[in-house]
Amino acid sequence: MAIIQTAIKRKEMLLITAVALGTLLNPLNTTMISVALARLQEDFHLTFADVSWLISTYYLISAIGQPLMGKWSDLFGRKKVFILGLLLVTLSSSLAPLSPTFGWLIGFRIIQALGSSALFPSGMGMIRSQITSNQAKALGIISIFSSTSAAFGPSLGGLLLHYGDWPLIFLCNFPFIIASFVLAWKLFPKDPKMVGRAAEMDWWGVALFSSAIFMWLLFFLALADGLSLWKLIVSVGLTFWLYRYELGQSKPFINVAFLRKNMNVTRIYAQFILTNIAFYSIMFGIPSYLQSVQGMDPQKTGLVMLSIAGFSVLVTPLVGRWIDLSGSRPPLIAGTALVAVGSLLLMLIQDNASAVTIFLVLCVLGIANGFNNLSMQTALYDFVTKEETGIASGLFMTSRFIGTILSSSLLAALFGKNITTSHLHSMAWTCAGLGVLMFALTMRMPSRSVQKAIQ
C-alpha cells in the first residue's frame, strides 16, 4: 500500500511539474523582454512609446486569451488545449527571432501570448480533475510558481542579452516547452469525448470583453497626449454593456454574477489589479531607466533586477508560515505597506546613482512582492469553495493582465518620449499611491476569526 501511495504522489508531482513548466512561459515572457526594450529601440529605430506596443499587445491577448482558452479547455478537452498552447509557443519562439520588421515581431508575440494563455487555465483544470487531495495547495503552487517566474524574467533576459542578442529571449523557451510537452503527453489522461461545441461559446461576451479591454488600452495609452473624452465614454459604455449582457447569460464568458455575489473576492481582484500595475511598472520601467539614464549594460541591469526576484523567493517560505499561523491578512498588510515604502525609496535614486543603492532599494520592493504574491493567492482561496476554484483562478489571472495592461499604459505616458530621473520619480509617486490604495483594501478584508465565523 505504501509503495502504491508513493507512486501516486510521484505521478502527481510530475503532473504538477508539467503544468508548472508550461504556465511559467507566459509570465516569464512578459518580463524577459523588459531588458531588451532598449536594444529593440535601437534595432528597429523606435521610441519607448512605440516599443511599448510589444508589451501592451501581449497583455491584451493574454487578458482575452486566458478566459477564452479556459472555456475551450472545458469544451474540447484540457490535454488538447494544453498541447495546442505549447505548439503555438513553439511556432512563435521559432519565428520571432527571424522577424524582418517590428510589425512581424508584434505578430509573433501575439501568437506567443495566445499559446501561453492556453496553458494556465487548461493546466489548472487538469490539476483540479486529477489531484483530489491537497488540491488547493497544488493550485497555489502553480499560481506562485507562475508569479515568481515573472520576477526572474529581467535577470534571465539580461544574461541572455549579454551572451547573445534579443532573439535568445525567444529561443530560451525551448527547454521549458520540451520538458512540459513530454511530461504532459505521458501523464495527462486522454480527454473524454467532446462534451461541447464552439456554438456554445458566449461569443458576444468574448467580443464585448475584447472591445472593452482594447478601448481602455487605447484610452490609457493616449493619456500622454491629454485626456480623450470620447475614448473614455466609449470605454465606460462598453464596460457597462458587458456587465449587463453577461448578467443575463446562463454560461457567460465573464461571470459577473459570481463577482457580484462574492464581494470579498471582487475586492481581492481589484487589489490584484493594483498590485500588478505597481509591480509591472517597476519591472519594465526600471530596466529601461537603468540602461538609458544610468548607462548600465544588459547583464548588469539583469543582476540589479535580481534583487526583486531573489528577495521575493527568499521571503516566500517565511510568509507561508506566517499565513499558516495567522491567515492571509497580516502578511498582506505588511506587503502592501512595503509597496508604498519601497516606491518612495525610489526617490533616493538620482542621476549616476550607485548600483548598490539601486539594488538595496529594489530589495524592499522584492520583499513586498514576495509578501503580496503568496498572501493574495491564499486570500483568494479563503473566500471560494472548491467548486468555484476554476472560475476564481481564471478571473484572478484576468485581473493580473488588466493590471499589466494598465502598467504599460502608465509607462507609455511617463516614458513615452524620453526617460529621465524625473520621470522615474513620477512613477515612484504613482506606485506609492497604489500601495496606499492596496493597504486600504487589505484593511477591509475580514480577519481569520471573522472568516471562520462566516463559514
C-alpha positions as CSV (number, residue, x, y, z in Angstrom):
1,M,0.0,0.0,0.0
2,A,2.8,2.4,0.9
3,I,4.5,1.7,-2.4
4,I,1.3,2.5,-4.3
5,Q,0.8,5.7,-2.4
6,T,4.4,6.7,-3.1
7,A,3.9,6.0,-6.8
8,I,0.7,8.1,-6.9
9,K,2.4,11.0,-5.1
10,R,5.3,10.8,-7.6
11,K,2.9,10.9,-10.5
12,E,1.0,13.8,-9.0
13,M,4.3,15.8,-8.6
14,L,5.3,15.1,-12.1
15,L,1.9,16.2,-13.3
16,I,2.3,19.5,-11.3
17,T,5.7,19.9,-12.8
18,A,4.4,19.5,-16.3
19,V,1.8,22.2,-15.7
20,A,4.2,24.5,-13.9
21,L,6.8,24.3,-16.7
22,G,4.0,25.3,-19.1
23,T,2.4,28.0,-17.1
24,L,5.7,29.8,-16.4
25,L,6.1,30.6,-20.1
26,N,3.5,33.4,-20.1
27,P,4.8,35.4,-17.1
28,L,8.4,34.7,-17.9
29,N,8.0,36.0,-21.5
30,T,6.1,39.1,-20.2
31,T,9.1,40.3,-18.2
32,M,12.2,38.8,-20.0
33,I,11.6,41.3,-22.9
34,S,11.9,44.2,-20.5
35,V,15.7,44.3,-20.6
36,A,15.6,44.0,-24.4
37,L,13.4,47.1,-24.9
38,A,16.3,49.5,-25.2
39,R,18.1,47.1,-27.7
40,L,14.9,46.7,-29.7
41,Q,14.5,50.5,-29.9
42,E,18.0,50.7,-31.5
43,D,17.4,47.8,-33.8
44,F,14.0,48.9,-35.2
45,H,14.5,52.7,-34.6
46,L,11.6,53.2,-32.2
47,T,10.6,55.4,-29.3
48,F,9.7,53.8,-25.9
49,A,6.0,54.6,-26.8
50,D,6.4,52.6,-30.0
51,V,8.1,49.6,-28.4
52,S,5.6,49.6,-25.5
53,W,3.1,48.1,-28.0
54,L,5.2,45.0,-27.8
55,I,4.2,44.8,-24.2
56,S,0.6,46.1,-24.5
57,T,-0.4,43.7,-27.3
58,Y,1.0,40.7,-25.3
59,Y,-1.0,41.7,-22.3
60,L,-4.1,42.4,-24.3
61,I,-4.1,39.0,-26.0
62,S,-3.3,37.3,-22.7
63,A,-6.2,39.1,-20.9
64,I,-8.6,37.9,-23.6
65,G,-6.9,34.5,-24.1
66,Q,-6.9,33.3,-20.5
67,P,-10.7,33.1,-20.1
68,L,-11.2,32.1,-23.7
69,M,-8.8,29.2,-23.6
70,G,-10.3,28.2,-20.2
71,K,-13.7,27.9,-21.8
72,W,-12.2,25.9,-24.7
73,S,-10.4,23.5,-22.4
74,D,-13.8,22.8,-20.7
75,L,-15.5,22.3,-24.0
76,F,-12.9,20.5,-26.1
77,G,-10.5,18.8,-23.6
78,R,-7.8,20.1,-21.3
79,K,-5.0,18.0,-22.8
80,K,-5.8,19.1,-26.3
81,V,-5.8,22.8,-25.4
82,F,-2.6,22.4,-23.3
83,I,-0.7,20.7,-26.1
84,L,-2.1,23.2,-28.6
85,G,-0.8,26.1,-26.4
86,L,2.7,24.6,-26.3
87,L,2.7,24.2,-30.1
88,L,1.7,27.8,-30.6
89,V,4.5,29.0,-28.3
90,T,6.9,26.7,-30.2
91,L,5.8,28.3,-33.5
92,S,6.2,31.9,-32.3
93,S,9.5,31.3,-30.5
94,S,10.9,29.8,-33.7
95,L,9.8,32.6,-36.0
96,A,10.1,35.7,-33.8
97,P,14.0,35.8,-34.0
98,L,13.6,35.9,-37.8
99,S,11.3,39.0,-37.7
100,P,12.2,41.3,-40.6
101,T,10.2,44.3,-39.2
102,F,8.8,45.4,-35.8
103,G,5.3,44.6,-37.1
104,W,6.2,41.0,-37.7
105,L,7.7,40.7,-34.2
106,I,4.5,42.0,-32.7
107,G,2.6,39.4,-34.8
108,F,4.7,36.5,-33.4
109,R,4.4,37.9,-29.9
110,I,0.6,37.8,-30.3
111,I,0.8,34.1,-31.3
112,Q,3.1,33.5,-28.3
113,A,0.6,35.3,-25.9
114,L,-2.3,33.3,-27.3
115,G,-0.5,30.0,-26.9
116,S,0.9,30.6,-23.5
117,S,-2.6,31.8,-22.3
118,A,-3.9,28.3,-23.0
119,L,-1.5,26.7,-20.5
120,F,-2.7,28.2,-17.2
121,P,-6.5,27.5,-17.4
122,S,-6.1,24.1,-19.0
123,G,-3.3,23.1,-16.6
124,M,-5.3,24.3,-13.6
125,G,-8.3,22.3,-14.8
126,M,-6.2,19.2,-15.2
127,I,-4.9,19.5,-11.7
128,R,-8.4,20.0,-10.4
129,S,-9.6,16.8,-12.1
130,Q,-6.6,14.6,-11.3
131,I,-5.5,15.7,-7.9
132,T,-8.1,15.1,-5.2
133,S,-6.1,15.5,-2.0
134,N,-4.5,18.9,-1.1
135,Q,-5.9,20.4,-4.3
136,A,-5.9,24.0,-3.1
137,K,-2.2,23.5,-2.2
138,A,-1.4,22.2,-5.7
139,L,-3.2,25.1,-7.3
140,G,-1.5,27.5,-5.0
141,I,1.9,26.1,-6.0
142,I,1.2,26.6,-9.7
143,S,0.0,30.2,-9.1
144,I,3.0,31.1,-7.0
145,F,5.4,29.4,-9.5
146,S,3.8,31.5,-12.2
147,S,4.2,34.8,-10.3
148,T,7.8,34.1,-9.2
149,S,8.9,33.3,-12.8
150,A,7.8,36.8,-13.7
151,A,10.1,38.3,-11.2
152,F,13.1,36.3,-12.6
153,G,12.4,37.4,-16.2
154,P,14.5,40.6,-16.3
155,S,17.6,38.8,-14.7
156,L,17.4,36.0,-17.2
157,G,16.8,38.4,-20.0
158,G,19.8,40.4,-19.0
159,L,22.1,37.4,-19.1
160,L,20.7,36.2,-22.5
161,L,21.3,39.7,-23.9
162,H,24.8,39.8,-22.6
163,Y,25.8,36.4,-24.2
164,G,23.8,36.9,-27.4
165,D,21.1,39.3,-28.5
166,W,17.3,39.7,-28.2
167,P,16.5,36.6,-30.3
168,L,17.8,34.4,-27.4
169,I,14.9,35.6,-25.3
170,F,12.6,33.6,-27.6
171,L,14.9,30.6,-28.1
172,C,15.4,30.0,-24.4
173,N,11.7,28.9,-24.2
174,F,12.5,25.5,-25.8
175,P,13.9,23.6,-22.7
176,F,10.6,24.5,-20.9
177,I,8.4,23.7,-23.9
178,I,10.1,20.3,-24.5
179,A,10.0,19.2,-20.8
180,S,6.4,20.3,-20.4
181,F,5.3,18.6,-23.6
182,V,7.0,15.3,-22.8
183,L,5.5,15.1,-19.3
184,A,2.0,16.3,-20.4
185,W,1.9,13.8,-23.3
186,K,2.8,10.9,-21.0
187,L,1.0,11.9,-17.8
188,F,-2.2,13.8,-18.8
189,P,-5.1,11.4,-19.2
190,K,-6.8,11.2,-22.6
191,D,-9.6,13.8,-23.0
192,P,-13.1,12.4,-22.7
193,K,-15.2,12.5,-25.8
194,M,-16.0,16.1,-26.9
195,V,-18.5,17.5,-24.4
196,G,-19.2,20.8,-26.1
197,R,-19.4,22.7,-29.3
198,A,-18.0,26.0,-30.5
199,A,-21.5,27.3,-30.8
200,E,-21.9,27.0,-27.0
201,M,-19.3,29.8,-26.5
202,D,-20.6,33.1,-25.4
203,W,-19.1,34.8,-28.5
204,W,-20.9,38.1,-27.9
205,G,-19.4,38.2,-24.4
206,V,-16.0,37.5,-25.9
207,A,-16.5,40.3,-28.4
208,L,-17.7,42.8,-25.8
209,F,-14.9,41.9,-23.3
210,S,-12.2,42.2,-26.1
211,S,-13.6,45.5,-27.3
212,A,-13.8,47.0,-23.8
213,I,-10.2,45.9,-22.9
214,F,-8.9,47.3,-26.2
215,M,-10.7,50.6,-25.8
216,W,-9.4,51.0,-22.2
217,L,-5.9,50.3,-23.5
218,L,-6.2,53.0,-26.2
219,F,-7.6,55.4,-23.7
220,F,-4.7,55.0,-21.2
221,L,-2.0,54.9,-24.0
222,A,-3.4,58.3,-25.2
223,L,-3.2,59.9,-21.8
224,A,0.4,61.1,-22.7
225,D,-1.2,63.4,-25.2
226,G,-4.1,64.5,-23.0
227,L,-7.5,63.2,-21.9
228,S,-9.5,61.8,-24.8
229,L,-13.2,62.2,-23.7
230,W,-14.7,60.1,-26.5
231,K,-12.4,57.2,-25.7
232,L,-13.3,57.4,-22.0
233,I,-17.1,57.5,-22.9
234,V,-16.8,54.5,-25.3
235,S,-14.7,52.5,-22.7
236,V,-17.2,53.1,-19.9
237,G,-20.1,52.4,-22.2
238,L,-18.6,49.0,-23.4
239,T,-17.8,48.0,-19.9
240,F,-21.4,48.7,-18.7
241,W,-22.8,46.9,-21.8
242,L,-20.6,43.9,-21.0
243,Y,-21.8,43.8,-17.4
244,R,-25.5,44.0,-18.3
245,Y,-25.1,41.4,-21.1
246,E,-23.1,38.9,-19.1
247,L,-25.5,39.2,-16.1
248,G,-28.3,37.7,-18.2
249,Q,-26.3,34.8,-19.7
250,S,-26.5,31.2,-18.3
251,K,-22.9,30.4,-19.5
252,P,-21.2,33.8,-19.5
253,F,-17.7,34.4,-20.8
254,I,-17.0,36.7,-17.7
255,N,-19.1,35.5,-14.8
256,V,-20.1,38.9,-13.4
257,A,-22.8,37.3,-11.2
258,F,-20.0,35.4,-9.4
259,L,-18.2,38.7,-8.8
260,R,-21.4,40.5,-7.6
261,K,-22.1,37.6,-5.2
262,N,-18.6,37.4,-3.8
263,M,-17.6,40.9,-2.8
264,N,-14.6,39.8,-0.8
265,V,-13.3,38.1,-3.9
266,T,-14.1,41.1,-6.1
267,R,-12.0,43.3,-3.7
268,I,-9.2,40.8,-4.0
269,Y,-9.3,41.1,-7.8
270,A,-9.3,44.9,-7.6
271,Q,-6.3,44.7,-5.2
272,F,-4.5,42.3,-7.5
273,I,-5.0,44.7,-10.4
274,L,-3.4,47.5,-8.4
275,T,-0.6,45.1,-7.3
276,N,0.2,44.3,-10.9
277,I,0.1,47.9,-12.0
278,A,2.8,48.7,-9.5
279,F,4.8,45.5,-9.9
280,Y,5.0,45.6,-13.7
281,S,5.6,49.4,-13.9
282,I,8.7,48.7,-11.8
283,M,9.7,45.5,-13.7
284,F,9.5,47.3,-17.1
285,G,10.3,50.9,-16.1
286,I,13.5,50.2,-14.0
287,P,15.4,48.2,-16.6
288,S,14.8,50.8,-19.3
289,Y,15.8,53.6,-16.9
290,L,19.0,51.8,-15.8
291,Q,20.1,51.3,-19.4
292,S,19.0,54.7,-20.8
293,V,20.0,57.0,-17.8
294,Q,22.4,55.1,-15.6
295,G,24.3,53.6,-18.6
296,M,24.2,50.0,-17.4
297,D,24.7,47.1,-19.8
298,P,22.0,44.4,-20.0
299,Q,24.0,41.9,-17.8
300,K,24.5,44.5,-15.0
301,T,20.8,45.5,-15.3
302,G,19.8,41.9,-15.0
303,L,21.9,41.4,-11.9
304,V,20.5,44.5,-10.3
305,M,16.9,43.4,-11.1
306,L,17.8,40.0,-9.4
307,S,17.2,41.8,-6.1
308,I,13.4,41.8,-6.7
309,A,13.3,38.1,-7.8
310,G,15.8,36.9,-5.2
311,F,14.1,38.5,-2.2
312,S,10.7,37.5,-3.4
313,V,11.8,33.9,-3.3
314,L,13.7,34.2,0.0
315,V,10.7,35.6,2.0
316,T,8.1,33.2,0.5
317,P,8.7,30.3,2.9
318,L,8.6,32.7,5.9
319,V,5.3,34.3,4.6
320,G,3.9,30.8,4.2
321,R,4.5,30.0,7.8
322,W,3.0,33.4,8.9
323,I,-0.1,32.7,6.8
324,D,-0.4,29.2,8.4
325,L,-0.3,30.9,11.9
326,S,-2.5,34.0,11.4
327,G,-4.1,33.9,8.0
328,S,-3.5,36.0,4.8
329,R,-4.5,39.4,6.1
330,P,-1.5,40.3,8.4
331,P,1.3,39.5,5.9
332,L,-0.8,41.2,3.2
333,I,-0.9,44.4,5.4
334,A,2.9,44.2,5.6
335,G,3.3,43.6,1.9
336,T,1.1,46.5,0.8
337,A,2.7,48.9,3.2
338,L,6.1,47.8,1.8
339,V,4.9,48.7,-1.7
340,A,4.3,52.3,-0.6
341,V,7.6,52.5,1.4
342,G,9.7,50.8,-1.4
343,S,8.2,53.1,-4.1
344,L,9.0,56.2,-2.0
345,L,12.6,54.9,-1.6
346,L,12.9,55.1,-5.4
347,M,13.1,58.9,-4.8
348,L,16.6,58.3,-3.4
349,I,17.8,57.3,-6.9
350,Q,19.4,60.2,-8.7
351,D,21.5,60.5,-11.9
352,N,24.7,58.4,-11.6
353,A,23.4,56.6,-8.5
354,S,25.5,53.6,-7.4
355,A,24.3,50.1,-8.4
356,V,24.4,49.2,-4.6
357,T,21.9,51.9,-3.8
358,I,19.6,50.9,-6.5
359,F,19.9,47.2,-5.5
360,L,19.1,47.9,-1.9
361,V,16.0,50.0,-2.8
362,L,14.7,47.2,-5.1
363,C,15.3,44.7,-2.3
364,V,12.4,46.3,-0.4
365,L,10.2,46.0,-3.4
366,G,11.3,42.4,-3.8
367,I,10.2,41.6,-0.3
368,A,6.9,43.4,-0.9
369,N,6.4,41.2,-4.0
370,G,7.0,38.0,-2.0
371,F,4.6,39.0,0.7
372,N,1.8,40.1,-1.8
373,N,2.1,37.1,-4.2
374,L,1.6,34.4,-1.7
375,S,-0.9,36.3,0.5
376,M,-3.1,37.3,-2.5
377,Q,-3.1,33.6,-3.7
378,T,-4.1,32.2,-0.3
379,A,-6.6,35.0,0.4
380,L,-8.5,34.2,-2.8
381,Y,-8.9,30.5,-1.8
382,D,-10.1,31.6,1.6
383,F,-13.2,33.0,0.1
384,V,-14.1,30.5,-2.6
385,T,-15.4,26.9,-2.4
386,K,-13.6,24.0,-4.1
387,E,-16.3,24.0,-6.8
388,E,-15.5,27.7,-7.5
389,T,-11.7,27.2,-7.7
390,G,-11.6,27.1,-11.5
391,I,-13.6,30.2,-12.2
392,A,-11.9,32.1,-9.4
393,S,-8.4,31.2,-10.7
394,G,-9.3,32.2,-14.3
395,L,-10.7,35.6,-13.2
396,F,-7.6,36.0,-10.9
397,M,-5.3,35.7,-13.9
398,T,-7.6,38.0,-16.0
399,S,-7.2,40.6,-13.2
400,R,-3.4,40.2,-13.4
401,F,-3.4,41.0,-17.1
402,I,-5.7,44.0,-16.7
403,G,-3.1,45.3,-14.2
404,T,-0.3,44.7,-16.6
405,I,-2.1,46.4,-19.4
406,L,-2.6,49.5,-17.2
407,S,1.1,49.4,-16.2
408,S,2.2,49.5,-19.8
409,S,-0.1,52.4,-20.4
410,L,1.3,54.2,-17.3
411,L,4.9,53.7,-18.6
412,A,4.0,54.9,-22.1
413,A,2.6,58.1,-20.6
414,L,5.6,58.7,-18.3
415,F,8.5,57.4,-20.5
416,G,6.9,57.7,-24.0
417,K,9.2,60.4,-25.5
418,N,12.3,60.1,-23.3
419,I,13.3,58.6,-20.0
420,T,14.7,60.7,-17.2
421,T,15.2,60.5,-13.4
422,S,12.3,62.9,-13.0
423,H,10.1,60.5,-14.9
424,L,11.3,57.7,-12.6
425,H,10.3,59.7,-9.6
426,S,6.8,60.4,-11.1
427,M,6.4,56.6,-11.4
428,A,7.6,56.2,-7.8
429,W,4.9,58.6,-6.5
430,T,2.2,56.8,-8.6
431,C,3.3,53.4,-7.3
432,A,3.3,54.7,-3.7
433,G,-0.3,55.9,-4.2
434,L,-1.2,52.5,-5.5
435,G,0.4,50.9,-2.4
436,V,-1.8,53.1,-0.1
437,L,-4.9,52.0,-2.0
438,M,-3.9,48.4,-1.7
439,F,-3.3,48.9,2.0
440,A,-6.8,50.4,2.4
441,L,-8.4,47.4,0.6
442,T,-6.4,45.0,2.8
443,M,-7.7,46.7,5.9
444,R,-11.3,45.9,4.7
445,M,-10.5,42.2,4.4
446,P,-12.1,40.0,7.2
447,S,-9.6,38.5,9.7
448,R,-9.3,34.7,10.0
449,S,-11.6,34.6,13.0
450,V,-14.3,36.5,11.1
451,Q,-13.8,34.2,8.1
452,K,-14.4,31.2,10.3
453,A,-17.5,32.7,11.8
454,I,-18.9,33.4,8.3
455,Q,-18.2,29.9,7.2
